[in-house]
């Protein structure tokens, strides 16, 4: 709920954790798009209608049962173009990287076995010299030097930050306004107080807290004729 529908969450993991979180927050109208780069055990799709959903559900258009998405295994060479679902997820991910102003990497070390994936990501991100304003954030327990060595193609000069705790990150300190808050503070010198996600809150408490963001966002969407914030 700290991200908006213009945001993307991409993962290499197969587990259904993100889908479960998404379903739990289903009454929230502006959640980010999920991207499963190596497939997901709880996701299915309709090849004919290009509809994606729960693996045990049926297509909302043709009524046929979904086909489970394939899982890509941790091997050095992966064929991202072999399956239409995986291929379309990667195309969406590369689009998101090309258009992104801020990217946050959670615990992903960029291992040598993922060179094919890192190469595709780097191509989409583009020459780092042309990313002089973009910010790369890492939430990790790895040493900073090790991270920078693995992700040197994604970091322009000092345009990065490291957090060992999610609650210290920009996403947690300025939820649903992350990019705007960073731009105002560092490029326009309009220093803003933090509006952090409450620690140790229950899910119902988090939903109640997040509702404060909803009214102004809906008003903005109404003024834009229904366009995303």
Residue frames relative to the residue before (quaternion, step in Angstrom):
aa qw qx qy qz dx dy dz
X 1.0000 0.0000 0.0000 0.0000 0.00 0.00 0.00
X 0.5823 0.5728 -0.3805 0.4336 3.59 1.24 -0.12
X 0.6799 0.4136 -0.2812 0.5362 3.59 1.32 -0.04
X 0.3839 -0.7260 0.5304 0.2104 3.56 -1.28 0.43
X 0.6892 -0.4998 0.3212 0.4148 3.56 -1.26 0.13
X 0.5919 0.5361 -0.3868 0.4611 3.60 1.21 -0.11
X 0.6214 0.5541 -0.3268 0.4473 3.59 1.31 -0.22
X 0.2387 -0.7539 0.5967 0.1361 3.54 -1.32 0.37
X 0.1314 -0.7413 0.6506 0.0996 3.55 -1.18 0.67
X 0.0522 -0.8079 0.5868 -0.0157 3.58 -0.51 1.20
X 0.0218 -0.8129 0.5815 -0.0232 3.55 -0.96 0.88
X 0.3692 -0.6923 0.5745 0.2330 3.53 -1.28 0.55
X 0.5587 0.6387 -0.3783 0.3699 3.60 1.24 -0.23
X 0.4280 -0.7053 0.5130 0.2372 3.55 -1.17 0.66
X 0.5806 0.6489 -0.3776 0.3149 3.59 1.07 -0.69
X 0.5365 -0.6753 0.4201 0.2820 3.60 -1.19 0.57
X 0.2794 0.8091 -0.4896 0.1657 3.61 1.24 0.20
X 0.6935 0.4724 -0.2898 0.4603 3.60 0.81 -0.96
X 0.6489 0.5150 -0.3222 0.4581 3.58 0.98 -0.80
X 0.6350 0.5189 -0.3275 0.4692 3.58 1.04 -0.74
X 0.6463 0.5046 -0.3148 0.4782 3.58 0.99 -0.81
X 0.6324 0.5388 -0.3180 0.4567 3.55 1.04 -0.82
X 0.6726 0.4906 -0.2906 0.4717 3.57 0.94 -0.92
X 0.6332 0.5405 -0.3258 0.4480 3.56 1.04 -0.77
X 0.7449 0.3450 -0.1923 0.5377 3.58 1.14 -0.64
X 0.2456 0.8413 -0.4586 0.1468 3.56 1.25 0.43
X 0.6558 0.5058 -0.3324 0.4512 3.59 1.13 -0.46
X 0.5553 0.5644 -0.4022 0.4597 3.56 1.30 0.04
X 0.3715 -0.8176 0.4004 0.1822 3.57 -0.45 1.19
X 0.7882 0.2968 -0.1581 0.5155 3.61 1.09 -0.43
X 0.1367 0.7989 -0.5629 0.1617 3.54 0.43 1.27
X 0.5733 -0.6014 0.4203 0.3647 3.61 -1.16 0.44
X 0.5477 -0.5905 0.4809 0.3465 3.56 -1.32 0.30
X 0.2850 -0.7500 0.5748 0.1608 3.58 -0.98 0.88
X 0.0966 -0.7836 0.6132 0.0254 3.57 -1.02 0.89
X 0.1363 -0.7988 0.5841 0.0458 3.58 -0.70 1.12
X 0.2261 -0.8455 0.4743 0.0947 3.54 -0.01 1.34
X 0.7669 0.2640 -0.1665 0.5608 3.59 1.18 -0.48
X 0.6554 -0.4968 0.3066 0.4792 3.56 1.25 0.40
X 0.1822 -0.7733 0.5994 0.0976 3.56 -1.35 0.08
X 0.4912 -0.7062 0.4255 0.2812 3.57 -0.83 0.97
X 0.7349 0.4087 -0.2345 0.4877 3.62 1.15 -0.42
X 0.6269 0.5577 -0.3218 0.4386 3.59 1.27 0.13
X 0.0474 -0.7799 0.6237 0.0248 3.52 -1.11 0.80
X 0.1335 -0.8001 0.5802 0.0742 3.57 -1.23 0.26
X 0.3569 -0.6878 0.5869 0.2348 3.51 -1.33 0.43
X 0.3935 -0.7482 0.4892 0.2145 3.55 -0.52 1.18
X 0.6754 0.5211 -0.2967 0.4293 3.58 0.98 -0.88
X 0.8098 0.2847 -0.1256 0.4974 3.58 0.83 -1.01
X 0.3729 -0.7536 0.4701 0.2684 3.59 1.31 -0.02
X 0.4062 0.6755 -0.4931 0.3681 3.54 0.93 1.00
X 0.1645 -0.7872 0.5908 0.0645 3.58 -0.96 0.92
X 0.1918 0.7868 -0.5717 0.1313 3.58 -1.05 0.72
X 0.7695 -0.2915 0.2578 0.5063 3.53 -1.27 -0.43
X 0.5722 -0.6475 0.3870 0.3218 3.58 -0.89 0.95
X 0.7220 0.4336 -0.2510 0.4772 3.61 1.08 -0.64
X 0.5693 0.6109 -0.3756 0.4020 3.59 1.28 -0.02
X 0.4289 -0.6661 0.5390 0.2860 3.54 -1.38 -0.11
X 0.6238 -0.5502 0.4035 0.3814 3.55 -1.20 0.54
X 0.4490 -0.7130 0.4767 0.2506 3.58 -0.87 0.96
X 0.6816 0.4818 -0.2892 0.4687 3.61 1.23 -0.29
X 0.8205 0.2277 -0.1108 0.5126 3.57 0.70 -1.05
X 0.4568 -0.7199 0.4224 0.3077 3.59 1.24 -0.27
X 0.5091 0.6420 -0.4250 0.3848 3.59 1.26 0.04
X 0.5790 -0.5816 0.4421 0.3619 3.56 -1.19 0.59
X 0.5216 -0.6397 0.4666 0.3178 3.54 -1.08 0.74
X 0.3747 -0.6520 0.6052 0.2611 3.52 -1.33 0.46
X 0.4499 -0.6812 0.4939 0.2994 3.59 -0.84 0.89
X 0.4700 -0.6694 0.4916 0.2991 3.56 -0.99 0.83
X 0.5079 -0.6495 0.4607 0.3285 3.62 -1.05 0.62
X 0.3402 -0.7062 0.5795 0.2231 3.54 -1.30 0.36
X 0.2710 -0.7425 0.5886 0.1697 3.56 -0.91 0.91
X 0.3205 -0.7838 0.5096 0.1525 3.55 -0.75 1.07
X 0.5975 -0.6163 0.3867 0.3371 3.60 -1.18 0.57
X 0.2783 0.7273 -0.5697 0.2628 3.52 0.36 1.29
X 0.6577 -0.5556 0.3366 0.3814 3.55 -1.18 0.53
X 0.7778 0.2374 -0.1282 0.5677 3.58 0.95 -0.88
X 0.0131 -0.8008 0.5979 -0.0336 3.57 -0.63 1.13
X 0.3203 -0.7462 0.5541 0.1832 3.55 -0.98 0.85
X 0.1681 -0.8332 0.5217 0.0731 3.56 -0.02 1.29
X 0.6835 0.4919 -0.2880 0.4561 3.59 1.19 -0.36
X 0.4927 0.7027 -0.4199 0.2953 3.61 1.23 -0.25
X 0.7816 0.2506 -0.1318 0.5558 3.59 0.99 -0.80
X 0.5340 -0.6639 0.4176 0.3159 3.57 -0.90 0.94
X 0.6446 0.5231 -0.3364 0.4448 3.60 0.94 -0.82
X 0.6799 0.4813 -0.2924 0.4696 3.60 0.80 -1.00
X 0.6441 0.5309 -0.3177 0.4499 3.57 0.97 -0.87
X 0.6862 0.4766 -0.2933 0.4647 3.59 0.90 -0.89
X 0.6074 0.5431 -0.3512 0.4613 3.60 1.11 -0.65
X 0.6692 0.4924 -0.2985 0.4697 3.57 0.97 -0.83
X 0.6299 0.5229 -0.3408 0.4621 3.59 1.01 -0.72
X 0.6471 0.5032 -0.3119 0.4804 3.58 1.02 -0.79
X 0.6447 0.5268 -0.3124 0.4575 3.57 0.99 -0.85
X 0.6692 0.4919 -0.3047 0.4662 3.58 0.92 -0.87
X 0.6030 0.5353 -0.3467 0.4792 3.57 1.11 -0.66
X 0.6545 0.5188 -0.3100 0.4543 3.58 0.92 -0.94
X 0.6603 0.5024 -0.3119 0.4630 3.60 0.96 -0.81
X 0.6437 0.5278 -0.3313 0.4441 3.58 0.94 -0.85
X 0.7587 0.4028 -0.2013 0.4708 3.58 0.96 -0.87
X 0.5319 0.6888 -0.3867 0.3051 3.59 1.21 -0.36
X 0.2939 -0.7144 0.6067 0.1873 3.51 -1.24 0.64
X 0.7795 0.0929 -0.0527 0.6173 3.59 1.07 -0.71
X 0.0412 -0.7598 0.6467 0.0518 3.54 -1.09 0.75
X 0.1412 -0.7705 0.6183 0.0638 3.54 -1.07 0.83
X 0.1676 -0.7955 0.5802 0.0496 3.55 -0.76 1.10
X 0.1967 -0.8033 0.5577 0.0703 3.56 -0.60 1.20
X 0.8893 -0.1304 0.0751 0.4319 3.56 -0.56 1.18
X 0.5238 0.6301 -0.4236 0.3861 3.61 1.23 0.08
X 0.2906 -0.8200 0.4759 0.1291 3.56 -0.52 1.20
X 0.3813 -0.7301 0.4885 0.2880 3.59 1.21 -0.23
X 0.0650 0.8521 -0.5171 0.0477 3.62 0.82 0.97
X 0.6493 -0.5447 0.3718 0.3786 3.53 -1.24 0.52
X 0.6110 0.5571 -0.3537 0.4373 3.60 1.16 -0.52
X 0.6940 0.4447 -0.2670 0.4993 3.59 1.26 -0.25
X 0.2375 0.8147 -0.5048 0.1580 3.58 1.14 0.50
X 0.6169 0.5445 -0.3516 0.4464 3.58 1.05 -0.70
X 0.6640 0.4875 -0.2933 0.4852 3.58 0.99 -0.88
X 0.6657 0.5055 -0.3079 0.4544 3.57 0.89 -0.89
X 0.6282 0.5342 -0.3322 0.4579 3.56 1.06 -0.73
X 0.6532 0.4997 -0.3101 0.4769 3.60 0.97 -0.84
X 0.6504 0.5127 -0.3089 0.4677 3.56 1.01 -0.82
X 0.6596 0.5157 -0.3032 0.4550 3.57 0.96 -0.89
X 0.6339 0.5288 -0.3299 0.4579 3.59 1.00 -0.81
X 0.6692 0.4928 -0.2931 0.4727 3.57 0.99 -0.86
X 0.6443 0.5230 -0.3124 0.4624 3.59 0.99 -0.83
X 0.3514 -0.7643 0.4704 0.2665 3.56 1.08 -0.75
X 0.7361 -0.3969 0.2904 0.4651 3.59 -1.30 0.04
X 0.4790 -0.6974 0.4493 0.2870 3.57 -0.75 1.03
X 0.5809 0.5966 -0.3738 0.4085 3.62 1.14 -0.55
X 0.6965 0.4428 -0.2697 0.4961 3.59 1.20 -0.48
X 0.6337 0.4976 -0.3244 0.4955 3.58 1.32 0.16
X 0.1727 0.8506 -0.4824 0.1182 3.55 1.03 0.84
X 0.7134 0.4160 -0.2572 0.5018 3.61 1.21 -0.32
X 0.5833 0.6077 -0.3738 0.3883 3.58 1.14 -0.53
X 0.2783 -0.7643 0.5682 0.1248 3.54 -1.17 0.74
X 0.1416 -0.7702 0.6185 0.0648 3.55 -0.96 0.97
X 0.0985 -0.8073 0.5817 0.0095 3.57 -0.74 1.10
X 0.1473 -0.7856 0.5977 0.0617 3.54 -1.05 0.83
X 0.1018 -0.7438 0.6576 0.0629 3.54 -0.96 0.95
X 0.3096 0.7581 -0.4769 0.3194 3.55 -0.06 1.32
X 0.3749 -0.6936 0.5581 0.2587 3.56 -1.29 0.34
X 0.4468 0.6897 -0.4528 0.3460 3.59 1.27 0.11
X 0.5873 -0.5475 0.4564 0.3836 3.55 -1.28 0.37
X 0.5817 -0.6234 0.3949 0.3421 3.57 -0.96 0.87
X 0.6605 0.5244 -0.3215 0.4307 3.58 0.89 -0.88
X 0.6392 0.5233 -0.3195 0.4641 3.57 1.05 -0.77
X 0.6454 0.5163 -0.3125 0.4682 3.56 1.00 -0.84
X 0.6735 0.5017 -0.2969 0.4545 3.57 0.87 -0.95
X 0.6260 0.5357 -0.3410 0.4526 3.57 1.05 -0.68
X 0.7021 0.4636 -0.2649 0.4711 3.58 0.99 -0.85
X 0.7883 0.2876 -0.1301 0.5282 3.57 1.12 -0.70
X 0.1969 0.8255 -0.5099 0.1405 3.58 1.11 0.61
X 0.6659 0.5124 -0.3074 0.4467 3.61 1.10 -0.57
X 0.6958 0.4591 -0.2692 0.4822 3.59 1.28 -0.05
X 0.7086 0.4381 -0.2430 0.4968 3.58 1.26 -0.17
X 0.1850 -0.7738 0.5985 0.0942 3.55 -0.72 1.07
X 0.8413 -0.1372 0.0585 0.5195 3.54 -0.58 1.23
X 0.8111 -0.2252 0.1984 0.5020 3.57 -0.72 -1.12
X 0.4532 0.7202 -0.4367 0.2919 3.60 1.25 0.12
X 0.5899 0.5294 -0.4111 0.4503 3.56 0.58 1.15
X 0.0770 -0.7773 0.6197 0.0763 3.53 -1.28 0.31
X 0.2596 -0.7657 0.5757 0.1225 3.54 -1.21 0.59
X 0.0040 -0.7783 0.6277 -0.0160 3.52 -1.04 0.88
X 0.3132 -0.7349 0.5698 0.1930 3.56 -0.97 0.83
X 0.7396 0.3120 -0.1621 0.5739 3.55 1.29 -0.42
X 0.5093 -0.6630 0.4555 0.3060 3.58 -0.79 1.01
X 0.6738 0.5285 -0.3052 0.4165 3.60 0.93 -0.84
X 0.6288 0.4993 -0.3414 0.4886 3.59 1.28 -0.10
X 0.5451 0.6466 -0.3874 0.3670 3.59 1.26 -0.22
X 0.6429 -0.5223 0.3967 0.3957 3.56 -1.29 0.30
X 0.6032 0.5596 -0.3636 0.4368 3.57 1.05 -0.68
X 0.7201 0.4399 -0.2499 0.4748 3.58 0.93 -0.89
X 0.6972 0.4705 -0.2781 0.4638 3.59 1.05 -0.69
X 0.7852 0.1325 -0.0746 0.6003 3.59 1.20 -0.54
X 0.0133 -0.8466 0.5321 -0.0029 3.61 0.60 1.08
X 0.8506 0.1438 -0.1597 0.4799 3.53 -1.19 0.82
X 0.7291 0.2739 -0.2240 0.5858 3.59 1.27 0.19
X 0.2283 0.8521 -0.4590 0.1056 3.56 1.28 0.34
X 0.7194 0.4377 -0.2574 0.4740 3.58 0.68 -1.07
X 0.6520 0.5201 -0.3143 0.4535 3.57 0.97 -0.86
X 0.6547 0.5109 -0.3133 0.4607 3.59 0.99 -0.85
X 0.6615 0.5011 -0.3158 0.4600 3.59 0.92 -0.88
X 0.6504 0.5198 -0.3157 0.4551 3.60 0.93 -0.89
X 0.6676 0.5060 -0.3040 0.4537 3.58 0.87 -0.94
X 0.7158 0.4723 -0.2758 0.4341 3.56 0.85 -0.93
X 0.8092 0.3260 -0.1572 0.4629 3.58 0.75 -1.00
X 0.7601 0.3555 -0.2149 0.4997 3.62 1.08 -0.47
X 0.7687 0.2896 -0.1826 0.5403 3.59 1.17 -0.43
X 0.3804 -0.7649 0.4460 0.2670 3.58 1.38 0.09
X 0.4349 0.6346 -0.5045 0.3921 3.57 0.98 0.89
X 0.1593 -0.8458 0.5041 0.0712 3.53 0.19 1.31
X 0.1749 -0.8203 0.5439 0.0262 3.52 -0.70 1.18
X 0.4606 -0.6384 0.5221 0.3282 3.59 -1.11 0.58
X 0.5446 -0.6047 0.4626 0.3518 3.56 -1.14 0.58
X 0.1280 -0.7447 0.6474 0.0991 3.54 -1.27 0.55
X 0.0172 -0.8988 0.4378 0.0136 3.55 0.78 1.11
X 0.5559 -0.5425 0.5131 0.3652 3.49 -1.36 0.42
X 0.4567 -0.6937 0.4714 0.2965 3.65 -0.79 0.87
X 0.4180 -0.7018 0.5227 0.2443 3.55 -0.93 0.90
X 0.8585 0.1824 -0.1203 0.4640 3.54 -1.27 0.54
X 0.3836 0.7179 -0.4949 0.3042 3.59 1.13 0.55
X 0.4805 -0.6197 0.5248 0.3314 3.55 -1.20 0.49
X 0.6649 -0.4963 0.3536 0.4320 3.59 -1.23 0.25
X 0.6513 0.5036 -0.3283 0.4631 3.59 0.96 -0.77
X 0.6361 0.5152 -0.3246 0.4739 3.60 1.05 -0.71
X 0.6352 0.5220 -0.3264 0.4663 3.58 1.03 -0.76
X 0.6497 0.5093 -0.3229 0.4629 3.57 0.97 -0.82
X 0.6461 0.5115 -0.3212 0.4667 3.58 0.95 -0.84
X 0.6526 0.5137 -0.3105 0.4625 3.57 0.98 -0.86
X 0.6926 0.4985 -0.2813 0.4390 3.60 0.94 -0.90
X 0.5464 0.6369 -0.4026 0.3656 3.60 1.13 -0.47
X 0.5597 0.6149 -0.3909 0.3946 3.60 1.14 -0.50
X 0.6556 0.5095 -0.3126 0.4613 3.59 1.18 -0.52
X 0.6159 0.6454 -0.3335 0.3048 3.52 1.09 -0.75
X 0.6519 0.5490 -0.3310 0.4051 3.59 0.87 -0.93
X 0.7085 0.4342 -0.3014 0.4676 3.67 0.72 -0.89
X 0.6252 0.5354 -0.3455 0.4506 3.61 1.10 -0.62
X 0.6560 0.4984 -0.3109 0.4740 3.57 0.97 -0.81
X 0.6244 0.5306 -0.3340 0.4658 3.56 1.07 -0.73
X 0.6477 0.5129 -0.3110 0.4697 3.57 0.99 -0.85
X 0.6526 0.5094 -0.3150 0.4641 3.58 0.94 -0.87
X 0.6298 0.5371 -0.3302 0.4536 3.58 1.04 -0.79
X 0.6689 0.4936 -0.3038 0.4654 3.59 0.96 -0.84
X 0.6997 0.4448 -0.2616 0.4941 3.57 1.16 -0.61
X 0.5371 -0.6471 0.3977 0.3668 3.56 1.24 0.11
X 0.7343 -0.4215 0.2242 0.4827 3.54 1.12 0.72
X 0.4664 0.6745 -0.4603 0.3402 3.61 1.20 0.02
X 0.6043 -0.5783 0.4150 0.3580 3.56 -1.24 0.50
X 0.5643 -0.6005 0.4501 0.3441 3.51 -1.23 0.59
